[in-house]
Amino acid sequence: MTAPARRRRPTLEQVARYAGVSRATVSRVVNGSTTVDPALREIVNQAVDDLNYVPNAAARALMTRRTDSVTLVAAEGDDRVFGDPFFAQIVRGASQELTRAGVQLSLSMTQSDLQITSLSRYLAGGHTDGVLLISEHGGHRLAEKLVQAGIPVVIGGRPLDPAVEVPYVDNDNVAGGRLAAEHLRARGCRRVATIAGPADMSAGCDRLEGFRQGLGPDFREDLVEHGLFTMASGEAAATRLFERSPDIDGIFVASDLMALGAISVIRKLGKRVPDDVAIVGFDDIELASMAEPSLTTIRQRTENQGRLMARLLLRQLGHEVDDVESEPAPSIPDGRGIVQPVDLIERESA
C-alpha cells in the first residue's frame, strides 16, 4: 500500500496570484506592516485563510529579525523544575500573557557552567526575542551574559548582584520572613529556628533577613540551616537542627516543600506539630492546604509573577500590553523591579 501523497504548503506566490496582488504586498501583510491599504490587507488576509497559508517562520525571522518566541530559562536541573509547583505556576502565568500577544514560549533548563555558556551562545544567535529568567544563582551570572549579548531579559526575583540592571518581578521575601518570625513568637515559641533557602539566591537571602528582623535580639545564628527548596533538603536540614538543639519549638521554613520534609523529621522524633514544634512555610503551594496537619505559610502570588514578567518583556519587545499591575498593587522600589506583597495564611501547623 503506497503512502498518500503529501500535500504541499501553498507558497507566497500562490497567495499573491489568488489575491490578485503583488508578492511584495502579501509579504508586507503577513509580516504585520501597517503601510498596506486596509482594503488590500483584507483581500490578502482572505486569501491567506482560503488557502490555509502558513508563513515560513525562518524566512520571516530573517526579514523581521524577530522569532515571535520567548525562552523561559530555569537555572535548575529538570528534577527541580518538574518537581516544584513554583515553576509550573510561573510557566502558566507567563504563557497566558505571551499567548495573548501571539508569542510562543519555549522552556530551557540549565545548571552547570558549561550548559550556561552553551545556552548563552545559542540564544545570542537570534533564536529568541527575549528571555524570562528564573531561579538564577549568584555564581551563574547568566543574566549578565544575556544582557551583554543584547538579549532583552526579565528576571523572576531580585538580582543578587545590584550591578545587574535588569527588570525583575519579585515577591516581598523580607516581609514574608518577618511575618513568619512574628507569628511564631506570638504563638509563644521561644527557641525559634529557620531552614533558609540557598545563600546564593536572593529569595534565600531575603527570607532569612526578614526572619532575622522579625526575631530581633532573639535571633540565633546557630539555629539557622540552609536547604535547596526541596523536600529532601528540608529533611536533612531539620535533622541537623534537632541534633544540635532538641528543644526547638518553632521553625520558619523558607519553602513549603522543605517544610513538608521538616514535618516528617519531627514526626520521626516523636514530636507533634504544632503542639511541640510549630511550623511556618513559604509559597502556599496546593499541597500546603492538603498536608496533615495543614501548613501555615506565607502566600506569594507566583502565577501573577509569571504574568507580570511576561508583560515587562513584551513591553521591551515593542508589544502593546496592559498596564503592569496586580491586585493588590505591587511596589516598584528602584524603578526596575516590581515587588508583590505577601500574606500570612494561618492553618493548623502554627
C-alpha positions in Angstrom: 0.0 0.0 0.0 1.5 3.3 -1.1 1.5 6.2 1.3 -0.8 9.1 0.4 0.9 12.0 -1.4 2.0 14.7 1.0 0.1 17.9 0.3 2.4 20.8 -0.4 2.1 24.0 1.5 0.9 27.0 -0.5 3.6 29.5 -1.3 3.7 33.3 -1.0 3.5 33.5 -4.9 0.3 31.4 -4.9 -1.3 33.6 -2.3 -0.4 36.7 -4.4 -1.9 35.2 -7.6 -5.1 34.1 -5.7 -5.5 37.6 -4.3 -4.5 39.4 -7.5 -1.8 41.5 -5.8 2.0 41.5 -5.8 4.2 39.1 -3.9 5.6 42.2 -2.0 2.1 43.2 -0.9 1.4 39.7 0.5 4.8 39.8 2.3 4.1 43.1 3.9 0.7 42.0 5.1 1.8 38.7 6.6 4.7 40.4 8.3 2.5 42.9 10.0 3.3 46.0 8.0 0.9 49.0 8.6 1.7 50.6 5.3 -0.7 48.5 3.2 -4.1 49.9 2.3 -6.8 48.4 4.6 -8.9 47.1 1.6 -5.8 45.3 0.2 -5.0 43.9 3.6 -8.4 42.5 3.9 -8.2 40.8 0.4 -4.8 39.3 1.3 -5.9 38.1 4.7 -8.9 36.4 3.0 -6.6 34.7 0.5 -4.4 33.5 3.4 -7.4 32.0 5.1 -8.8 30.4 1.9 -5.5 28.8 1.0 -4.6 28.0 4.6 -1.2 29.7 4.1 1.3 29.5 6.9 4.2 31.9 6.7 7.7 30.3 6.7 9.0 31.1 10.2 12.6 31.1 9.3 12.2 33.4 6.3 10.0 35.7 8.4 12.6 35.8 11.2 15.3 36.8 8.6 13.2 39.7 7.4 11.8 41.0 10.6 14.7 39.9 12.9 12.0 38.6 15.2 11.2 35.0 16.0 7.9 35.7 17.8 9.2 33.4 20.6 10.4 33.9 24.1 12.5 31.5 26.1 11.9 30.8 29.8 15.2 29.8 31.3 15.2 27.9 34.6 18.7 27.8 36.1 18.0 24.4 37.7 18.0 20.8 36.9 15.0 19.0 35.5 14.3 17.3 38.8 13.7 20.6 40.5 11.8 22.2 37.6 9.3 19.3 37.3 9.2 18.6 41.0 8.4 22.0 42.4 5.0 23.6 41.8 6.6 27.0 41.8 7.9 26.5 38.3 4.6 25.3 36.9 2.8 28.4 38.2 5.4 30.7 36.7 5.1 29.0 33.3 1.3 29.1 33.5 1.2 32.9 34.2 3.8 33.8 31.6 2.2 31.5 28.9 -1.2 33.2 29.3 0.2 36.6 28.6 2.5 35.5 25.8 -0.2 33.5 24.0 -2.5 36.6 24.2 0.3 38.5 22.4 0.8 35.8 19.7 4.2 34.9 21.1 5.4 31.3 21.6 7.0 30.2 24.8 9.9 27.6 25.0 11.5 26.2 28.1 15.2 25.6 28.7 16.8 24.2 31.8 20.5 24.9 32.5 22.6 24.3 35.6 26.3 23.7 35.0 28.8 26.4 33.8 29.2 24.5 30.5 25.4 24.4 30.0 25.0 28.1 30.8 27.8 29.1 28.4 26.3 26.9 25.6 22.8 28.3 26.2 24.1 31.9 26.2 25.7 31.4 22.8 22.6 29.7 21.4 20.3 32.4 22.5 22.6 35.2 21.3 22.4 33.6 17.8 19.0 35.1 17.2 16.9 32.0 18.3 14.7 34.0 20.7 13.3 37.5 21.0 13.8 37.6 24.8 14.4 35.7 28.0 12.4 35.2 31.2 15.0 34.0 33.7 14.0 32.3 36.9 15.9 30.7 39.8 19.2 32.2 39.0 22.0 31.5 41.4 24.6 34.2 42.1 27.5 32.3 40.6 25.8 31.7 37.3 25.9 35.4 36.0 23.6 34.2 33.3 21.6 37.5 33.3 24.7 39.5 32.8 25.8 37.3 29.9 22.5 37.6 28.2 22.4 41.4 28.6 25.9 41.7 27.2 24.7 39.7 24.2 21.9 42.3 23.6 19.0 40.0 24.6 16.1 41.6 26.4 15.8 39.9 29.8 13.3 39.9 32.7 14.3 38.1 35.9 11.9 36.3 38.3 13.3 37.5 41.6 15.6 40.3 42.7 19.1 40.1 41.1 21.6 39.1 43.8 24.1 41.4 42.2 22.8 45.0 42.2 25.1 45.9 39.4 23.0 43.7 37.1 20.5 46.3 35.9 17.7 44.1 34.6 13.9 44.5 35.1 12.6 41.9 37.6 9.5 40.8 39.3 9.8 39.6 42.9 7.7 38.8 46.0 8.3 40.6 49.2 10.5 37.9 50.7 11.8 40.1 53.5 8.3 40.9 54.7 7.4 37.2 54.4 10.3 36.1 56.7 9.4 38.9 59.2 5.7 37.8 59.2 6.7 34.2 59.9 9.0 35.1 62.8 6.5 37.4 64.4 3.7 34.8 64.1 5.9 32.1 65.8 6.8 34.5 68.6 3.1 35.4 69.0 2.3 31.7 69.5 4.7 31.6 72.4 7.6 29.9 70.7 10.8 30.8 72.4 13.5 28.7 70.7 12.8 29.5 67.0 15.0 28.1 64.2 14.9 28.5 60.4 15.6 26.4 57.4 16.6 29.1 54.9 16.9 28.8 51.2 20.2 28.7 49.2 22.6 31.5 50.2 23.4 32.2 46.6 19.8 33.2 45.7 18.1 36.4 46.6 15.0 34.6 47.8 17.1 32.6 50.3 18.9 35.7 51.5 15.8 38.0 51.8 13.6 35.5 53.6 16.4 34.9 56.1 16.9 38.6 56.5 13.2 39.1 57.2 13.3 36.3 59.8 16.3 37.9 61.4 14.4 41.2 61.6 11.3 39.6 63.0 13.1 37.9 65.9 15.3 40.9 66.7 17.6 40.2 69.6 16.3 36.6 69.9 17.8 35.6 66.5 20.4 32.9 66.9 22.9 32.1 64.2 23.3 28.5 65.5 19.6 27.9 64.8 20.0 28.5 61.1 20.3 25.8 58.4 20.1 26.1 54.7 18.3 23.9 52.2 17.8 23.8 48.4 14.0 24.4 48.3 13.4 20.6 48.0 11.7 18.2 50.4 14.8 16.1 50.8 16.9 19.1 51.7 14.3 20.2 54.2 14.6 16.7 55.9 18.3 16.9 56.0 18.3 20.5 57.4 15.7 19.7 60.1 17.8 16.6 61.2 20.8 18.8 61.6 18.9 21.4 63.6 17.4 18.9 66.1 20.7 17.1 66.5 22.2 20.4 67.8 19.1 21.7 69.6 16.5 19.1 70.5 14.4 21.8 72.3 13.5 23.8 69.3 9.8 24.7 69.5 9.3 26.7 66.3 10.7 26.7 62.7 10.3 29.0 59.8 11.0 27.0 56.7 11.7 29.1 53.5 9.6 26.9 51.2 6.6 24.6 51.6 8.4 21.6 50.1 11.2 21.9 52.7 8.6 22.4 55.4 6.9 19.1 54.5 10.3 17.5 54.7 10.9 19.0 58.2 7.5 17.8 59.4 8.4 14.2 58.5 11.6 14.5 60.6 9.7 16.0 63.6 7.3 13.0 63.5 10.1 10.5 63.4 11.5 12.2 66.5 8.2 11.5 68.3 7.2 15.2 68.4 3.9 16.7 67.4 3.1 19.6 65.1 2.2 22.2 66.3 2.0 21.1 70.0 5.7 20.5 70.3 7.1 22.3 67.3 5.2 24.9 65.3 6.0 25.2 61.6 5.5 28.1 59.1 6.4 27.5 55.4 6.6 29.8 52.4 4.9 29.7 48.9 1.4 28.3 49.6 1.5 25.5 47.1 -1.6 23.3 46.8 0.0 20.7 49.0 0.2 23.1 51.9 -3.6 23.0 52.5 -3.8 19.3 51.9 -0.9 18.3 54.3 -1.5 16.7 57.7 -1.5 19.0 59.6 -2.3 21.7 57.1 0.6 24.1 56.7 0.6 27.7 57.9 2.6 29.5 55.3 3.4 32.8 53.5 1.5 33.1 50.3 3.2 34.6 47.3 1.5 35.3 44.0 3.6 33.1 41.8 1.2 32.8 38.8 0.8 36.6 38.8 4.6 36.9 39.0 4.8 35.0 35.7 2.2 37.2 34.1 4.0 40.4 35.2 7.3 39.1 34.0 5.8 38.4 30.5 4.2 41.8 30.4 7.5 43.6 31.2 9.3 41.6 28.5 6.6 42.1 25.9 6.8 45.8 26.6 10.6 45.7 25.9 9.9 43.9 22.7 7.5 46.7 21.5 4.2 44.9 22.1 1.2 46.9 23.3 0.3 45.3 26.7 -2.0 46.2 29.6 -0.6 48.2 32.4 1.8 46.3 34.5 -0.4 45.9 37.6 -1.7 43.4 40.0 -4.1 43.2 42.9 -3.1 44.3 45.5 -0.9 46.8 43.8 2.9 45.9 43.7 5.6 48.3 44.7 8.4 49.4 42.4 11.3 50.2 44.8 14.0 51.1 42.4 12.3 51.9 39.1 13.2 48.5 37.7 11.8 45.9 40.0 8.2 45.0 40.8 7.8 43.6 44.3 4.5 41.9 45.1 3.0 41.8 48.6 2.8 38.5 50.5 0.3 37.3 53.1 0.4 35.0 56.2 -2.1 32.1 55.7 -2.9 30.6 59.1 -3.6 26.9 59.2 -3.0 24.0 61.7 0.8 23.8 61.8 1.3 27.1 63.6 
